[in-house]
Structure formats: structure tokens, C-alpha cells
Amino acid sequence: MNRLARWARAEWGLLFVTARESLMKRRWRAIPMTLGAVVLTTVIQVVQNQSWGYRFVENTGGVRAEDPLWLSLLRTPLSLFVPALDLPVWGALAQVLFVFGVAEICLGRWRTLVIAYSATLAGTLYARLGIWLGFDNAFGLPSSDASVVDTGPSAAVVGLAVFLGWRYGAYVTACAVTAAMAVEVLLKGNLAGKEHMAAIAAVGVLCLISAVRHRHRPMARIESRSGFPQARS
């Protein structure tokens, strides 16, 4: 049990301490963007389940690979907060509240948004590439996926989880998320699973860019009050 506790502290200790201290000091004021995202997702869920609102949500946040690229790019930001109709909305809300909340505290509001939208955009662009490659290609998709409505926060959540794991030394968690998405692709080979892998690839590029910037930036190694080393900037 002690070994498990030590491993958990090494894996998640810095993330836990950072999030806890901020929440204890500022309460819900520490995650205003996350709370706004939860409210927006809830409102969109209510609207799209109304007879008068479904078409409106589709026209503003529904992304399909068969749509013109410029239209998909315009809809992609809002599509992140449009829950998938075939999945329970509470799952999307829980993902946004937990992962976005931790990311907002640990990474900052704007960096969280950049990573989330980069991961979502990577999935959106991959769908077009996958359909162009065709189902016979290992990285391709069937042409029928062009008409699939592609929305929801899952790609952003996966991307943020991987970046947080890398940034705060939770490497096992980051690898576990990546492995789980790879298994999903192997078992199902569906659009969502492959988009998740595209999101992870995009976040991997962001991690590399951040590492290169970090290497060329003079660092002052400071120990935090909690005893944990500071995260890489």
C-alpha cells in the first residue's frame, strides 16, 4: 500500500497540490472558463433537443467532413461544446469540468484553450484526410464517415490530459491515455477513435515545441513550498 501511495504521489502529486491550493484559495473563481464551458455545453444540449433548436445547433456547431472546409473551420470552435447525441451528456459535462478545470488551473486559461482547439482542429482536419485515403488504407476512413456529425469535447479532453501528463511529470497517465485511444482504434477503427489519435499527435507537436522553447530559455530551478519541483514552463 505504501508503494502504491508513493507511486501515486510521484505521478499525480504536483497536479493535485497545484489544483488543490488554487481551489482552496479562490474556490470556483479559479476556473471561470471551465464553468462557462459547462454552462455553454448544458445550454446547447437543451437547445439541440428542441424541435426548433436542433437545426440551429447543426448550422452553427455541427461539423461534417463533407462540408466545405471554410464552413467546418467556422463551426469547429463551437463544435467542441456540442455534446454528441449518441452519448450521455453527463459524460461530456464531467470531462469538461474535471479535465478543463485542472488544465485551467495548471496551464492557464489561454494555453488551455489553444491546446483544446488544436486537438479538436486536428481531429476535424484528419477526418478529411482519412476519407481521402480511403478505407483500404490503415490510416483511412470509409466514405460514409463524411456525413457523420463530428462534435463533442472528447478530442480536446484527450489532448489536454496528455499535455498535462507530460508537463507535470505524470508520464504513466499520459501513456495510458494514449494506449487506451490506440486500443479503441484497434478494436473499433471508427472516426472518433482515429480523431483522438490525431489529437494526441497534434498535442505531441505542441509538447515538442514547448520542450524546444524550454531548452533555449534560461531557467531558475526553484523548489515549491509543497516540496514538489516546479513544472516545466
Summary of the structure (lengths in Angstrom):
residues: 233
radius of gyration: 18.8
end to end distance: 32.9
largest distance: 57.7
contacts: 714
relative contact order: 0.12
helix: 73%
strand: 1%
